[in-house]
Amino acid sequence: MTIQFNVRSLAETEQIADTLAGLLSPPDVVTLEGDLGAGKTTFTQALARSLGITRTVNSPTFTIIKQYEGKVPFNHLDVYRLADSDEDLGWDELFYGDAVSVVEWAHLIEDDLPEERLEIRIHHTGETSRKIVLVPIGERFEKICEAMTL
């Protein structure tokens, strides 16, 4: 079951992130794919706020991983710089720990990702509009996607 949202504003994107945040719990993993500037970090920031993160969430491009404490612990990974790398950064501890994790450019560590996860693809459709596609992988995330459509 793939779900698609066509959003025309930042507020609509934030609404999707807020609804999703209410359905996530540790150790859920959400992966984000999309072109540069498509809105991956913006979506992540909205999701983090909805999970109770009060610190500023920005792209961890140079540090790869940033961890935040809130109502729910939150890991933000940007693995873009790991292209063509075999480096293991303790994925199991991150992905099966006590936090919700969001991974930008996740296809670059495909073999290290958990079998069950929610893939989100964000595409430009205009200056302020986006297509957000949710692809559940595993029964838990299928249920989350079903709840997103109610």
C-alpha positions in Angstrom: 0.0 0.0 0.0 1.7 3.2 -1.2 0.2 6.5 -0.1 0.7 9.7 -2.0 0.1 13.3 -0.8 0.2 16.3 -3.0 1.0 19.3 -0.9 1.0 22.9 -1.8 2.5 24.5 1.2 4.9 24.1 4.1 1.9 23.9 6.5 0.5 20.9 4.6 3.9 19.2 4.8 4.1 19.9 8.5 0.6 18.4 9.0 1.7 15.1 7.4 4.8 15.0 9.6 2.7 15.8 12.7 0.2 13.0 11.9 3.1 10.6 11.2 4.9 11.5 14.5 1.8 10.5 16.4 2.1 7.0 15.0 5.8 6.4 15.4 7.7 5.0 18.4 11.2 3.7 19.0 12.9 2.0 17.2 11.0 3.0 14.1 13.1 4.0 11.1 11.9 6.4 8.4 14.0 6.9 5.3 13.9 10.0 3.1 14.8 10.2 -0.5 14.4 13.1 -2.9 16.4 15.6 -5.0 18.5 18.3 -3.3 16.2 20.9 -2.0 13.1 18.7 -2.2 12.3 19.2 1.4 13.8 16.2 3.2 15.3 18.3 6.0 12.2 20.4 6.3 10.1 17.3 6.7 12.5 16.0 9.3 12.4 19.3 11.2 8.6 19.1 11.3 8.6 15.5 12.4 11.2 16.2 15.2 9.1 19.1 16.5 6.0 16.9 16.6 8.1 14.3 18.6 8.8 17.0 21.2 12.3 18.0 20.1 12.9 21.6 21.1 16.5 22.0 19.9 17.1 23.2 16.3 17.2 20.3 13.9 19.4 20.9 10.9 21.1 18.7 8.4 23.9 16.6 9.8 25.7 16.5 6.5 29.1 16.9 7.9 28.6 15.0 11.1 26.4 12.3 9.5 24.4 11.6 12.8 22.8 14.0 15.2 20.9 12.8 18.2 18.2 14.7 20.1 16.3 14.2 23.3 12.6 15.0 23.5 9.3 13.2 24.3 10.8 10.5 22.1 14.6 10.3 21.5 15.4 11.1 17.9 18.3 10.3 15.5 18.8 12.3 12.3 21.2 10.8 9.8 22.3 12.2 6.5 24.4 9.5 4.9 25.0 11.4 1.6 28.8 11.5 2.4 28.9 7.8 2.8 28.5 7.0 -0.9 31.0 4.3 -1.9 31.9 3.7 1.8 31.8 0.4 3.7 32.0 2.2 7.0 29.8 0.7 9.8 28.8 3.4 12.2 27.0 1.1 14.6 23.8 0.9 12.6 22.3 -1.8 14.8 22.6 0.3 17.9 21.0 3.2 16.1 18.2 1.3 14.3 17.3 -1.0 17.0 17.8 1.3 20.0 15.5 3.6 21.9 15.0 6.3 19.3 13.0 7.1 16.2 15.5 7.4 13.4 15.2 9.4 10.1 17.8 8.6 7.4 18.3 11.0 4.5 19.8 9.5 1.3 19.1 6.0 2.8 19.7 4.2 -0.5 23.4 4.6 0.1 23.3 2.3 3.1 20.5 0.0 1.8 22.2 -3.2 3.1 22.4 -1.8 6.6 18.8 -0.6 7.0 16.3 -2.6 9.0 14.0 -5.0 7.1 11.0 -3.0 8.3 10.8 0.7 7.8 8.9 3.5 6.2 10.3 5.0 3.0 9.3 8.5 2.2 10.0 10.0 -1.2 9.7 13.7 -1.7 9.5 15.2 -5.2 9.3 18.8 -6.5 6.1 19.5 -8.4 6.3 23.3 -8.3 8.0 26.1 -6.5 6.1 25.4 -3.2 4.4 22.2 -4.1 5.6 18.7 -3.4 4.5 15.1 -3.9 5.2 13.0 -0.8 5.0 9.3 -1.3 5.0 6.9 1.7 6.1 3.3 1.0 5.7 0.9 4.0 8.0 -2.0 4.3 6.7 -4.4 6.8 3.4 -5.0 8.5 3.9 -2.3 11.2 4.5 0.4 8.6 1.5 -0.8 6.5 -0.7 -0.2 9.6 0.9 3.2 10.1 0.1 4.1 6.5 -3.5 2.8 6.9 -3.8 5.1 9.9 -2.5 8.0 7.8 -5.4 7.7 5.4 -8.1 7.8 8.0 
